[in-house]
Amino acid sequence: MAFTSDNVLLFLAVLDHGSFSAAARALGRVPSAVSMAVAHLEAELGLPLFERAGREPRPLPAARALEPQARQLALQLRELDAHALALTQGLEERLTLVIAPELLSARWTVPLAALAAEHPLLDVEVLAAPQADALAMLHTGRAQLALVFERPRLDGREAFQQVGEETLVAVVAPGHALLRQAGQAGGLGEAHLVRTRQVVIAGRDAGVADARVVFGRHVWHTDSPEAACSLLEAGLGWGWLPRSLVQWRLDAGRLAELPLRSLDNHMLLCVDVVWSRERPLGLGARRLVEGMAAMRAG
């Protein structure tokens, strides 16, 4: 193998500095060693790389042709060294973030992009799971971080950082009977919601749902926000859904907000990134939590 990590860096140094002596100073070597190493590389390749007729070596077309791949390899070597150092400092081999599906449209990709720029070789896994399932994944160690709504009760096993807010709105299909009842009654009360089928996004384990958003006696469960929207658009019930998820459907007339009389049709919930106190966070997870918090503060 002609190219090695050492002579790739040396080859690029000669290209960047324009002479063997300048490259030698940059690398902390003597000029004769650099010149001999380049000559050895040319012999191994069977290909001249530099024209030596003048005072300084001039790159030949072959050297320019090899330059892009050499620079890519040098970048990969630097990333590999940085990744190895980060692993010694506590960087995870893999970072798993699980997100409540209602929050997939939140701005979690921005701090994740910053983390990827800082640690480009970090293996990241992003999963979507209903909130109860996402929190269960934390406690089993399947995921290190969960992006979820605030919990009705605090769990001593969990630590968290608030990173945003989300507004839930009660919506229904435009032709649903609830809207006709609202017109007749001058708005809807809790009794109307209780006796009408409700569509709820919940965990897969026995339909575990947030009690704060469950009003109906007859409840259908799904673990998918898109499925919930489809059920509501089909007129099969009403539901509380994030405004970021349904706004375009409201604008298009595919869903309508319920005119509530005795309740506020805007439920503001905090959005938290949560982790287990029983497992220390690695470097990547800490950086991601800091990035999410900084984005909210900014």
Secondary structure as UniProt FT lines:
FT   HELIX           5..17
FT   HELIX           20..27
FT   HELIX           31..45
FT   STRAND          50..51
FT   STRAND          58..59
FT   HELIX           61..88
FT   TURN            89..90
FT   STRAND          94..99
FT   HELIX           101..103
FT   TURN            104..105
FT   HELIX           109..118
FT   TURN            120..121
FT   STRAND          123..128
FT   HELIX           131..140
FT   STRAND          145..149
FT   TURN            156..157
FT   STRAND          158..172
FT   TURN            174..175
FT   HELIX           177..185
FT   HELIX           190..194
FT   STRAND          198..201
FT   TURN            204..207
FT   HELIX           211..213
FT   STRAND          219..222
FT   HELIX           225..233
FT   TURN            234..235
FT   STRAND          238..242
FT   HELIX           243..251
FT   TURN            252..253
FT   STRAND          256..257
FT   STRAND          267..276
FT   TURN            277..278
FT   HELIX           283..297
//
